[in-house]
Amino acid sequence: LHLTWQIVAGIAVGYLFGRLGPHLFDRARLESGGFYYVLILGFCFFSYGVAELIRANGFLAVFVAGFLLGQSEFAYKQGIKRFLDGLSVFSDMMVFLMLGLLVFPAELPAFARHGIPIALLLVLVARPVAVFLTTVFWKYSFREKIFLCWGGLRGVVPIVLATYPAVAGIDHSDYFFNTVFFVVLISA
């Protein structure tokens, strides 16, 4: 019941904020365009906070709100989109940098025996199957689908998730982390 509540209420909060957002931005009449960048961040934090306040999933609320905002037209949308794209790339790089501090490059070759087959399976089988299944209803060409299989930055989430066993104190957690890091490094 708790999980159901988190999902349903998170979607509802995200829907509410996603529908109210364009009206807020259109009516905001801020003195400087730069204030809209602060407003969008505050809007994200506020939607997350409201969801958490009612014990819903804040991440889901922000995702749904962001999805709906992306489908809407409102004042300063293009500038906000460029700002958020830059912030996203910066955040990815910072996470990679911080997580890279947990890895000792001299130890990585020891993880090649398990890492290379996993990376090959992901790159040559899992990603293509996932992309081709999820794009079956869109009119992407074969070349575009291949690009989707292998294009873009990958690996931040798996590396972050690989830190969880270490935080939980699970035996051999460094093995899991280093294997995941090796796989991400190879597949990138």
N, C-alpha and C positions, 0 to 999 in steps of 0.2 A: 504493500500500500504506500509505503514511504517513497519508493522508487517511482511508482506511478504518479504520485503527487508531484515529485520533483520535475518529472518530464512534462506533465500536463500544465502545471502552473508555470514552469519555465517558458514553455511555448506561449502561454497566454500573456505573460508579462512582456515577452519579446514582441508579440503581436501588437499589444497595446502601445508600446514605445515605438515600434516600427511604423505604426499608423499616425501617432501623434508627432513624431519627429519632423516630417516635412512641414507641418503647420508651424511648429516652433521655429524652424529655420527661416521660413518665409516671413514670419512676423517679427523676427528678432531685431531688425534695424540696428545692428551694432555699428559703432563708430569706425572700426577698422576690420578689414577682411581677416586679419590675423586672429581676431577674437572668435571667429567661427571655428578655428582649429581647437581652441580651448573649449568651446561649447560642445564640440563633438566628443572630446575626451570626457568632459563632465557628464554628457548624456550617456556614454557607455558605462561609466562608473555608477551613475545613478540607476540605470536599468539593472545593472548587476546587484547593486545594494538593495533595491526594492525586492528583487527575486529572493535574495538571501534572507531578507527580513521576514518573508513569509515561508521560509524554508524550501524554496523552489531552487532549481538549478540556475545559478547566475550565468554560467557560461552559455547555456542553451538560450537564455533570455537575450544575452548580448548578440549571439549568433543570429537568432531569428530577427531581432531588431535591425541588425546590420544588413541582413539579406533583404528585408523589406525596404530599408532606406536605399539600398543599391538599386532597387527596382523603381524608385520614385524620382521625381524631379523636384528640386528645391534650390533655394538660393545658395550660391557658393559650392554647389555639389562637386564641380570639377576640381576646384582648389582643395577641397576636403579629401577627395579621392587621391590626389597626388600626395597630399600630406600623409595620409594613412598608408599609402604604398611605401613611401620613404621610411615611415616609422616602422613598418613591418619588416622591411629589409634590414634596417638598423638593428631591430630587436633580434632577428635571426642571427645576424653576425655576432652580436653580443653573447647570445646563448652559446653559439659555437665556440667563441673565444673562452667563455667561462668553463664550458664543459671540456674544452681542450686542455685546460689546466689540470684536469683530473687524469689525463692520459700520459703515459711515458712512452714516447715513440720507439725506444729501444726494445720495449716489451711486445709491440704489436706483431712482429713477424711470428711469434709463437702462437698467434691466434689464426694464422692463415689456413691451417688444416681444416678448421671448422668454418671459418669465415668465408673463404672463397666459394665453397659449394652453396652456402646460404645466399651469398650475394648473386651468384649465377642464377639460382632458382628464383630469386626476387626479380632480377632484371629481365630474365628471358622467359619466365613463365607467369609469376604472380601478377606483376604490374600489367603486362599485356592482356592477360585474362580479365583483370579488373577493369581496365580501360575499355576493352572491347565490349564487355557486358554492360557497363554503365553508359556507354555512348550509343547503344543500339538504336535508340529512338531519335537521335540527332543525325543530321546530314553531314557528318564529317567524312572527308575522304580518307582513304587508307593511309596516306602519308601524314595527314593531320593526326590520326589516331596513333601512329607510330611516334610522332613528336610528343604527344601527350604521355605516352608510355615512358619516355626517357628524358623529357624536358623538365626544367625547373629544379629548384633547390629542394632536396629531400634529406630527412634525417634528424631534424631537431627534435621532433616528438619521440621517436624511438630512443634517442640518446637520453632524453630527460626521463622517460619511463624506465630506462635501464639503471637509473640511479636509485629507484625505489627499493630494490632488494638490499642495497647498501644501507639505506636509511632504516629499513626494517631489521637490519642486523642478520640477514640470511647468510649462511655459510657460502663461501665461494662467490659472493656477489661481484667481486672484482672480475672474475671470469666472464660473467654475463655482460658486465659493462664494457669490458675490452672487446669481447666478441661483437657486440652490437656496434661499438665504435668502428671496429675494423670493417664490418659489413657496410656501414654507412660511407666510410672513406672509400672503399672499393667501388660501391655502386654510384657514388657521386662522380 
